[in-house]
Amino acid sequence: MSNQSTQYDAVVIGSGFGGSISALRLAQAGKSVLVLERGKRYQPGEFPRDVTDVNRLFWRYPKHKDSQGLYDIRFFSSVAAVVASGVGGGSLVYANIHIRPDAVILDIEMPQMDGVNAAMAIRNALGSETPTLIAVSGHLDMARLARVNSAFDHALPKPVQVHDLVRLLNSA
């Protein structure tokens, strides 16, 4: 514990969806806020992946002192709940378990963002794990087509024919 003040206007327990927003709003209102979280701060790549490493996977503290993992499973009379222990709270349950889409369809004439730039940003962020990128456009002239082809796997003219889109999605 640091030498910071031990008096706060508000104490928020948990840093998940509700706690983080509550702490933010209180701080924006000029209040001094202390956020308490029982779990650790997970860095990229630190989420437990080995299902046999029970201590890193499940929170069973204090019964098992070394078991301060990510998931805390609670069983009640007619419901079970999976919660997370760590900075981010319940939002951590979503971490690393979202299913990435097989394909992303982008209109290259999006307002405020060029679809080609969006596709390149997706490729840069995901690298080899980039899903199939499909461009749709009402203006696929030859000059634009080369730029589109550099960012997308496929391009379809508007109006998109359903059978063409289904064929591409089935091949993704």
Salt bridges, closest charged atoms under 4 A:
GLU46 OE1 - LYS40 NZ 3.51
ASP72 OD2 - ARG38 NH2 2.48
ASP72 OD2 - ARG74 NH2 2.86
ASP107 OD2 - LYS158 NZ 2.37
GLU109 OE2 - HIS139 ND1 3.69
GLU109 OE2 - ARG144 NH1 2.64
ASP114 OD2 - ARG147 NH1 3.39
GLU129 OE1 - ARG100 NH1 2.63
ASP153 OD1 - ARG123 NH2 3.06
ASP164 OD1 - HIS163 NE2 3.36
ASP164 OD1 - ARG167 NH2 3.97
